[in-house]
């Protein structure tokens, strides 16, 4: 039987290294309801120590990862702006079948990208 789970990885492309210490929240989206399922912080490798959504909690549906980019940029000494160009980065995505879903974030102070990884 195939099981599903969710992982993420954040890379600081401006500095060329993992984004350590970045707070991430996971939400399940059902209609207009947004339920927080997890809050984690990236480790020295830019990953969470545990799967952000483990196999035993996996359900298909719509989810959102909320990356606290502004606080991370502040913590590494990136020159502040008022307001910061990128502060909170929401990535909303669907998981349609049990599988390993990997949603990485490539981050810089003025841009980001994501993709479905493996």
C-alpha positions in Angstrom: 0.0 0.0 0.0 1.3 3.4 -1.0 1.3 6.0 1.8 1.6 9.8 1.5 3.6 12.4 3.3 4.9 15.9 2.8 8.4 17.4 3.1 9.9 20.8 2.3 13.4 22.3 1.9 14.3 26.0 1.9 17.4 27.3 0.1 18.7 30.8 0.4 19.7 31.4 -3.2 21.1 34.9 -2.5 23.6 33.4 0.0 24.0 30.0 -1.7 23.1 28.0 1.4 20.3 26.3 3.2 17.9 28.7 5.0 18.3 27.6 8.7 15.9 28.8 11.3 13.0 29.7 9.0 9.6 29.1 10.5 7.0 27.2 8.4 3.3 26.6 9.1 1.2 24.0 7.4 -2.5 24.5 6.9 -5.3 22.3 5.5 -7.8 24.3 3.3 -11.4 23.2 3.2 -13.6 25.8 1.4 -13.1 29.0 3.4 -11.7 27.2 6.4 -8.0 27.2 7.0 -6.8 24.8 9.8 -3.2 24.9 11.0 -1.8 21.4 11.3 1.9 22.0 12.1 4.5 24.6 12.9 8.2 23.8 12.3 11.5 25.5 12.0 14.1 24.6 9.4 17.4 23.0 10.6 21.0 23.6 9.4 20.2 21.8 6.2 17.1 24.0 5.5 14.8 21.0 6.1 12.5 20.2 9.0 13.7 17.5 11.4 10.4 15.6 10.8 8.1 15.3 7.9 5.9 18.4 7.9 2.9 16.1 7.3 3.7 12.5 8.3 2.2 9.3 6.8 -0.2 8.8 9.8 -1.8 12.2 9.3 -1.8 12.3 5.4 -5.1 13.0 3.6 -5.6 14.1 0.1 -6.8 17.7 -0.3 -5.7 21.3 -0.5 -2.9 22.6 1.7 -0.9 25.7 2.2 2.7 26.1 3.4 3.3 29.5 5.0 7.0 30.5 5.0 8.0 33.3 7.4 10.6 34.8 5.0 10.7 38.3 6.5 11.6 37.1 10.0 14.3 34.8 8.5 15.7 37.7 6.4 15.8 39.9 9.5 17.6 37.1 11.5 20.4 36.8 9.0 20.9 40.6 8.8 19.4 41.3 5.4 19.0 45.1 5.2 15.4 45.9 6.3 12.8 47.6 4.3 9.6 49.2 5.5 7.6 47.1 4.7 9.8 44.2 3.6 9.2 43.2 -0.1 8.8 39.5 0.9 7.5 38.8 4.4 5.1 35.9 4.4 5.1 33.5 1.5 2.1 31.3 1.1 2.2 28.3 -1.3 -1.1 26.6 -1.8 -1.1 23.2 -3.5 -3.1 20.0 -3.8 -2.2 16.5 -2.9 -4.5 14.2 -5.0 -3.1 10.7 -4.2 -1.0 9.0 -1.5 2.6 9.8 -2.5 5.7 11.7 -1.3 5.0 15.4 -1.9 8.0 17.6 -1.7 7.4 21.4 -1.9 10.8 23.2 -1.7 11.2 27.0 -1.6 14.1 28.8 -3.3 14.3 32.2 -1.6 16.1 35.5 -2.0 15.1 39.0 -0.6 13.3 39.9 -3.8 12.0 36.7 -5.3 11.2 33.1 -4.8 10.3 29.9 -6.7 8.9 26.5 -5.9 8.2 23.3 -7.7 7.0 19.8 -7.0 10.2 18.0 -6.0 11.0 14.4 -5.4 
